[in-house]
Amino acid sequence: MPSARRLVLAWALLTALTVASMVAGSMGAGMGGAAVILAVTLIKARQILDIYLNLRAATTGWRVAFTALILLILGIVLSALALAQVLP
């Protein structure tokens, strides 16, 4: 179980990353902005998995599997955004 200090630090990081996502989203930077937001999303997802769900204590296989799943989902989202810009 993570310590209270680690949980608070993770919460502060997640809050800062949320603000960064909001700022990047409000700038309307197209695909570059979307890529930045999705990269921030990856960091946030890893923090939640590692700290709050204590995946850090799990075996490497579980960590790799969850990271691969997150990357797959974010890749699908980015591909859909790119496709939406190409198609009329």
C-alpha positions in Angstrom: 0.0 0.0 0.0 1.4 3.4 -1.0 2.1 5.9 1.8 -0.1 8.9 2.3 2.7 11.2 1.1 3.1 9.2 -2.2 -0.7 9.4 -2.7 -0.8 13.1 -2.2 2.2 13.7 -4.5 0.5 11.5 -7.2 -2.7 13.5 -6.7 -0.8 16.8 -7.2 0.9 15.4 -10.3 -2.5 14.3 -11.7 -4.0 17.7 -11.0 -1.1 19.5 -12.7 -1.3 17.1 -15.7 -5.1 17.8 -15.9 -4.5 21.5 -16.1 -1.8 20.9 -18.8 -4.3 18.9 -20.8 -6.9 21.7 -20.4 -4.5 24.3 -21.6 -3.3 22.2 -24.5 -6.9 21.5 -25.5 -7.9 25.1 -25.4 -5.1 26.1 -27.7 -6.6 24.1 -30.6 -3.2 23.0 -32.0 -4.7 20.3 -34.2 -3.0 16.9 -34.3 0.1 18.1 -32.4 -2.1 19.3 -29.6 -4.0 16.1 -29.6 -0.8 14.1 -29.5 0.4 16.1 -26.5 -3.0 15.6 -24.7 -2.8 11.8 -25.4 0.8 11.7 -24.1 -0.3 13.4 -20.9 -3.2 10.9 -20.7 -0.6 8.1 -20.9 1.3 9.6 -18.0 -1.8 10.0 -16.0 -3.0 6.4 -16.7 0.4 5.0 -15.6 0.3 7.1 -12.4 -3.2 5.8 -11.5 -2.2 2.2 -12.2 1.1 2.4 -10.4 0.1 4.4 -7.3 -3.6 4.1 -6.7 -4.1 0.5 -8.0 -0.6 -0.5 -6.8 0.4 -2.1 -10.1 3.9 -1.1 -9.2 4.0 -4.1 -6.9 2.8 -6.4 -9.7 5.0 -8.5 -12.0 6.5 -7.0 -15.1 4.1 -9.0 -17.3 1.1 -7.2 -15.8 2.7 -3.8 -16.1 3.7 -4.4 -19.7 0.2 -5.7 -20.5 -1.6 -2.7 -19.1 0.8 -0.3 -20.7 0.3 -2.0 -24.1 -3.4 -1.8 -23.6 -3.3 1.9 -22.8 -1.0 2.5 -25.8 -3.4 0.6 -28.1 -6.4 2.6 -26.9 -4.5 5.9 -27.3 -3.3 4.8 -30.7 -6.9 4.1 -31.8 -8.0 7.5 -30.6 -5.2 9.3 -32.4 -5.9 7.3 -35.6 -9.6 8.2 -35.4 -8.7 11.9 -35.0 -6.3 11.7 -37.9 -8.9 9.9 -40.0 -11.6 12.5 -39.1 -9.4 15.3 -40.5 -8.8 13.4 -43.8 -12.3 12.3 -44.5 -14.9 14.9 -45.5 
